[in-house]
Amino acid sequence: MEQAPYEIPRIPASAGALVFDAAGRLLILRPTYKAGWTIPGGQMEADGETPWEACRREAREEIGVEIDTGRLACVDFLRPREGRPGGVRFLFDCGVLDAEESGQVEVQVEEIAEFCFVPVAEALELLSGPLRRRVRAALRGRRCQYLEDGRPVGGVRN
């Protein structure tokens, strides 16, 4: 009897970037491929791309900005649900674009319908529930936040 090949479980991973302007407003994007607003970011490539590399690549592709520095602000584990694979989401605080850089944001028109810098409170209203919770947690302090389904986990000190 031939034995089935061993399959290693796969968990999708993505990385996102919190990018601000000099006035402290958060950059948000309205994608063409799904409803609502989001931040720069996306799936990590399966070729061994790291979360930081994915964050930088996605920012370069989606908004035409080269991100050079960042701080890991949040790691969120999403449990799989019916029709959704779950995964791990890495969120980096990439700091502030100066006035010149903010004026040079150029979106990838195939994927991004529009972008804007908005006050954080307004951005939180526009982002989806899991992303909203992730961004809110990331902005709480200077230490990396660990979340599950966008929520703090008992027993884990953040």
Backbone bond lengths (Angstrom), bond angles and torsions (degrees), N, CA, C in turn:
res aa  C-N    CA-C-N  psi(-1)  N-CA   C-N-CA  omega(-1)  CA-C   N-CA-C  phi
1 M - - - 1.454 - - 1.527 108.97 -
2 E 1.331 116.35 129.12 1.458 121.17 -179.51 1.515 110.24 -80.82
3 Q 1.298 115.49 132.87 1.457 120.98 -179.25 1.526 109.83 -86.23
4 A 1.329 115.66 136.74 1.470 120.35 178.42 1.519 109.34 -65.94
5 P 1.336 116.72 143.30 1.475 118.52 178.50 1.527 110.42 -63.42
6 Y 1.308 114.59 144.37 1.462 121.18 178.56 1.523 109.26 -70.53
7 E 1.302 116.55 129.31 1.458 120.52 178.01 1.518 109.75 -108.64
8 I 1.311 114.85 128.42 1.455 120.63 177.39 1.520 107.61 -82.38
9 P 1.338 117.79 130.02 1.465 118.96 179.19 1.529 110.91 -62.25
10 R 1.300 116.19 143.22 1.464 121.47 -179.05 1.525 109.28 -116.86
11 I 1.309 115.03 135.23 1.459 121.40 176.22 1.518 106.63 -122.56
12 P 1.338 118.08 118.73 1.460 120.01 179.46 1.528 110.98 -61.25
13 A 1.322 116.01 146.70 1.469 121.29 178.16 1.519 108.98 -134.57
14 S 1.322 114.61 144.57 1.459 120.01 177.30 1.524 108.94 -140.08
15 A 1.328 114.28 166.57 1.460 120.15 179.55 1.522 108.73 -137.86
16 G 1.331 115.67 142.19 1.453 121.31 179.71 1.511 111.14 -130.15
17 A 1.344 114.49 162.66 1.460 121.17 -176.63 1.518 110.95 -123.44
18 L 1.315 116.18 127.86 1.462 121.61 168.21 1.521 106.11 -90.31
19 V 1.332 116.31 118.17 1.458 122.31 -177.20 1.527 107.10 -127.12
20 F 1.335 116.25 129.77 1.457 121.92 -176.05 1.529 110.22 -118.74
21 D 1.330 115.35 158.41 1.464 119.53 170.80 1.525 108.33 -97.66
22 A 1.335 116.62 178.27 1.464 121.44 -176.01 1.525 112.85 -62.69
23 A 1.341 117.22 -21.39 1.466 121.44 178.58 1.529 112.18 -86.74
24 G 1.347 117.69 1.57 1.457 121.27 179.18 1.515 113.83 84.01
25 R 1.333 117.29 11.86 1.466 120.55 179.34 1.528 109.57 -85.30
26 L 1.333 115.83 146.15 1.466 122.70 -177.92 1.523 110.32 -89.48
27 L 1.321 116.43 137.50 1.459 122.26 175.82 1.522 108.81 -79.68
28 I 1.327 116.98 123.01 1.461 121.68 175.40 1.526 108.80 -125.10
29 L 1.319 115.21 155.38 1.459 123.09 -175.61 1.521 110.16 -126.25
30 R 1.332 116.33 145.54 1.468 121.00 171.36 1.521 107.47 -108.34
31 P 1.344 117.36 105.60 1.465 120.54 -177.47 1.531 111.95 -70.38
32 T 1.317 115.83 157.58 1.463 121.87 176.92 1.524 111.63 -84.14
33 Y 1.325 117.73 -20.25 1.459 122.50 -170.41 1.529 114.61 -100.02
34 K 1.338 117.48 -0.25 1.461 120.49 176.44 1.526 108.52 -158.31
35 A 1.320 115.20 162.23 1.466 120.98 -178.63 1.521 110.38 -77.65
36 G 1.325 115.83 155.35 1.451 121.47 172.86 1.516 113.66 89.10
37 W 1.319 114.11 -171.53 1.458 123.65 -176.39 1.514 109.83 -113.93
38 T 1.315 115.71 154.59 1.455 121.70 179.92 1.525 108.96 -147.22
39 I 1.307 116.33 -170.59 1.464 122.89 175.52 1.532 107.57 -118.16
40 P 1.314 118.39 166.56 1.465 118.76 176.00 1.528 110.29 -59.40
41 G 1.326 116.06 136.35 1.458 120.01 178.44 1.504 111.91 155.49
42 G 1.327 115.22 176.22 1.453 120.02 178.62 1.511 111.92 172.05
43 Q 1.319 114.81 -171.69 1.453 122.77 -175.78 1.525 112.03 -65.63
44 M 1.322 115.04 143.27 1.457 121.06 173.54 1.523 108.04 -75.40
45 E 1.332 116.26 143.09 1.457 121.38 177.23 1.527 109.52 -72.72
46 A 1.327 116.60 145.34 1.465 121.93 -177.02 1.531 112.97 -77.61
47 D 1.324 117.88 2.16 1.461 121.30 -177.84 1.529 112.95 -84.96
48 G 1.330 117.20 9.61 1.462 120.75 -179.99 1.511 112.90 103.68
49 E 1.325 116.89 10.33 1.461 120.80 177.79 1.528 109.75 -59.97
50 T 1.328 116.60 136.37 1.463 121.02 179.02 1.530 109.83 -84.18
51 P 1.333 117.91 164.29 1.461 119.72 176.08 1.531 112.76 -56.86
52 W 1.332 117.75 -42.56 1.467 120.81 -179.84 1.528 110.80 -65.46
53 E 1.327 116.70 -41.91 1.466 120.02 176.97 1.526 110.92 -62.04
54 A 1.326 117.22 -41.27 1.470 120.96 178.94 1.525 110.84 -64.32
55 C 1.318 116.92 -42.53 1.462 121.36 178.48 1.522 109.96 -58.26
56 R 1.307 116.69 -49.33 1.466 121.52 -178.82 1.528 111.59 -65.06
57 R 1.333 117.53 -43.33 1.469 121.52 179.61 1.521 110.70 -62.17
58 E 1.326 116.51 -47.02 1.468 120.24 -178.36 1.525 111.16 -63.47
59 A 1.327 118.14 -39.75 1.469 120.62 177.19 1.523 110.27 -63.11
60 R 1.313 116.34 -43.11 1.466 121.11 178.75 1.533 110.03 -61.93
61 E 1.335 117.07 -46.05 1.468 121.10 -178.01 1.528 112.46 -69.52
62 E 1.327 116.95 -45.72 1.466 120.28 -171.55 1.518 114.35 -82.76
63 I 1.337 118.00 -33.83 1.470 118.93 -175.73 1.528 113.06 -126.47
64 G 1.332 117.50 2.54 1.456 120.86 176.55 1.508 114.97 67.44
65 V 1.326 117.15 24.84 1.463 121.59 -177.85 1.527 108.97 -115.48
66 E 1.321 115.27 135.02 1.462 121.46 175.98 1.527 108.24 -89.08
67 I 1.325 116.12 113.52 1.467 122.24 178.47 1.523 107.71 -90.61
68 D 1.322 116.34 124.37 1.464 120.37 -177.97 1.526 113.34 -106.72
69 T 1.330 116.76 -27.89 1.462 119.45 -178.01 1.522 109.59 -134.68
70 G 1.307 114.88 152.75 1.454 120.53 177.92 1.509 110.80 -167.52
71 R 1.290 114.76 168.46 1.466 122.31 178.44 1.510 107.37 -130.18
72 L 1.334 117.56 128.45 1.460 119.93 175.69 1.522 107.38 -64.62
73 A 1.315 116.26 115.01 1.461 121.36 -173.70 1.517 112.65 -102.50
74 C 1.337 117.23 -26.57 1.459 119.48 -174.54 1.518 110.32 -160.48
75 V 1.328 115.78 142.35 1.460 123.23 168.87 1.518 105.80 -125.35
76 D 1.321 115.80 126.45 1.466 121.07 -175.94 1.519 109.14 -126.39
77 F 1.335 117.25 125.30 1.456 121.93 175.13 1.522 108.14 -98.40
78 L 1.335 116.26 123.00 1.467 121.03 177.62 1.519 108.66 -104.70
79 R 1.304 115.86 123.84 1.454 120.20 179.66 1.535 110.20 -70.38
80 P 1.328 116.58 143.89 1.460 118.87 175.99 1.534 110.36 -62.79
81 R 1.323 115.18 144.84 1.462 121.75 175.87 1.525 107.72 -134.53
82 E 1.293 116.45 170.73 1.462 121.31 177.79 1.528 109.91 -52.60
83 G 1.321 115.99 118.61 1.453 121.05 178.03 1.516 115.41 80.07
84 R 1.348 117.74 0.48 1.467 121.27 179.26 1.528 108.79 -134.19
85 P 1.334 116.66 130.63 1.457 119.10 -174.90 1.527 115.11 -78.96
86 G 1.337 118.24 -6.68 1.460 119.39 -175.05 1.508 109.81 72.96
87 G 1.316 117.62 -153.16 1.454 120.40 177.14 1.504 113.29 138.97
88 V 1.314 114.48 -173.30 1.452 122.45 179.80 1.526 107.45 -116.78
89 R 1.330 115.93 130.98 1.462 122.22 -179.98 1.525 109.09 -116.54
90 F 1.318 116.15 123.38 1.460 122.96 176.75 1.528 107.30 -103.17
91 L 1.315 116.86 132.22 1.455 121.04 -179.35 1.530 108.95 -124.55
92 F 1.328 115.63 124.00 1.459 122.07 -178.51 1.517 110.24 -110.22
93 D 1.325 115.79 135.86 1.457 121.45 171.06 1.526 105.66 -87.24
94 C 1.331 116.13 109.89 1.470 121.34 -174.16 1.517 112.78 -99.39
95 G 1.318 116.51 9.77 1.454 120.33 171.45 1.514 115.42 79.81
96 V 1.324 114.66 -154.24 1.461 123.03 -168.90 1.521 110.91 -110.53
97 L 1.333 115.59 133.44 1.462 121.43 169.91 1.516 107.33 -87.06
98 D 1.319 117.68 135.29 1.459 118.82 175.59 1.529 109.10 -72.75
99 A 1.316 117.23 175.81 1.469 121.41 -175.09 1.522 111.75 -58.51
100 E 1.311 116.90 -40.34 1.470 119.75 179.89 1.531 110.87 -65.56
101 E 1.337 116.64 -46.73 1.472 120.64 179.88 1.527 111.01 -62.89
102 S 1.338 116.53 -41.60 1.479 120.26 179.29 1.520 110.96 -59.94
103 G 1.330 116.44 -37.37 1.458 121.06 179.50 1.515 113.49 -74.33
104 Q 1.320 116.98 -13.14 1.464 121.13 -179.07 1.522 113.17 -98.34
105 V 1.337 117.98 2.81 1.463 119.87 177.69 1.519 108.38 -59.83
106 E 1.330 115.55 125.93 1.462 121.76 179.51 1.524 107.67 -134.10
107 V 1.333 116.10 112.25 1.460 119.96 -174.29 1.520 112.02 -79.30
108 Q 1.311 114.13 155.19 1.455 123.62 174.46 1.529 106.72 -79.60
109 V 1.326 117.81 101.74 1.473 121.98 -169.21 1.523 113.78 -63.22
110 E 1.325 118.45 -23.79 1.470 120.40 177.76 1.530 111.46 -67.44
111 E 1.323 116.58 -29.02 1.467 120.83 -176.05 1.526 114.15 -114.22
112 I 1.326 118.04 -23.36 1.465 120.88 -173.51 1.530 109.83 -121.67
113 A 1.340 115.47 118.78 1.470 121.01 -179.56 1.521 111.52 -77.74
114 E 1.323 116.89 -38.77 1.466 120.91 179.21 1.515 110.11 -162.72
115 F 1.327 114.53 165.87 1.460 120.87 177.08 1.519 108.07 -141.70
116 C 1.320 115.28 159.33 1.457 119.91 172.98 1.519 109.03 -160.11
117 F 1.325 114.82 156.64 1.462 122.04 170.96 1.519 105.79 -98.72
118 V 1.323 117.05 123.97 1.463 120.66 -178.49 1.525 109.69 -131.96
119 P 1.350 116.84 154.58 1.463 118.98 174.76 1.535 109.98 -54.66
120 V 1.318 116.33 145.67 1.462 120.89 -175.82 1.524 111.68 -54.13
121 A 1.336 118.09 -43.11 1.473 120.37 -179.42 1.525 111.14 -59.05
122 E 1.318 117.27 -40.42 1.464 121.18 178.16 1.531 111.13 -68.97
123 A 1.327 116.12 -40.98 1.462 120.44 178.26 1.526 110.51 -59.69
124 L 1.322 116.78 -43.07 1.466 120.32 -179.32 1.523 111.58 -61.45
125 E 1.317 117.85 -32.09 1.472 121.03 176.93 1.521 111.45 -70.63
126 L 1.322 117.73 -31.24 1.462 122.04 -175.15 1.531 113.84 -87.31
127 L 1.327 118.06 -24.44 1.460 121.81 -178.12 1.523 111.00 -77.88
128 S 1.333 117.06 153.02 1.467 121.91 178.14 1.522 110.08 -65.06
129 G 1.321 116.96 161.29 1.465 122.63 -176.58 1.511 115.25 -50.64
130 P 1.356 119.23 -57.03 1.465 118.93 -178.62 1.523 113.06 -62.50
131 L 1.330 117.28 -41.58 1.460 120.25 179.33 1.524 110.49 -68.51
132 R 1.313 117.28 -39.15 1.469 121.59 177.61 1.525 110.18 -58.65
133 R 1.334 117.21 -46.81 1.461 120.77 -179.95 1.530 110.91 -63.93
134 R 1.335 116.64 -39.46 1.455 121.57 179.62 1.530 110.68 -64.16
135 V 1.326 116.93 -47.86 1.466 121.08 -179.77 1.518 110.14 -63.46
136 R 1.326 117.33 -44.81 1.470 120.99 179.29 1.525 110.36 -58.44
137 A 1.325 117.12 -46.17 1.471 120.78 -179.82 1.523 110.88 -64.08
138 A 1.336 116.79 -40.78 1.463 121.21 -178.89 1.522 111.61 -63.45
139 L 1.321 116.91 -32.10 1.460 120.93 -176.99 1.530 112.97 -86.26
140 R 1.327 117.68 -4.62 1.462 121.43 -178.25 1.512 114.48 -66.63
141 G 1.323 117.09 -32.39 1.461 117.21 -175.25 1.503 111.43 -164.04
142 R 1.290 114.79 -172.58 1.460 120.89 -177.13 1.524 112.60 -91.02
143 R 1.325 118.56 -6.78 1.457 120.87 -179.80 1.516 109.98 -97.52
144 C 1.324 115.48 149.19 1.462 121.08 177.90 1.526 109.46 -62.67
145 Q 1.313 116.12 136.14 1.458 122.26 179.30 1.523 109.50 -100.64
146 Y 1.348 117.03 134.99 1.460 121.00 173.18 1.517 107.47 -104.81
147 L 1.341 116.17 127.45 1.457 122.12 -178.59 1.518 110.35 -129.46
148 E 1.324 115.39 159.97 1.462 122.40 168.14 1.510 106.50 -130.16
149 D 1.331 115.91 124.51 1.466 121.91 -174.50 1.522 111.55 53.72
150 G 1.340 115.58 35.52 1.459 120.63 176.19 1.504 114.86 79.17
151 R 1.332 117.91 9.76 1.462 120.77 -176.05 1.528 110.92 -126.62
152 P 1.351 117.23 146.08 1.469 120.09 175.63 1.521 110.75 -57.42
153 V 1.316 115.49 154.44 1.457 121.83 -177.06 1.518 109.09 -114.64
154 G 1.335 116.43 129.36 1.452 120.96 177.28 1.519 111.06 -57.42
155 G 1.315 116.56 137.16 1.453 121.02 178.56 1.516 113.89 90.46
156 V 1.337 117.16 -11.82 1.478 120.45 178.61 1.520 107.86 -105.21
157 R 1.333 115.34 119.16 1.472 119.70 178.47 1.519 109.58 -86.53
158 N 1.309 116.26 124.89 1.458 121.13 179.67 1.504 110.89 -104.20
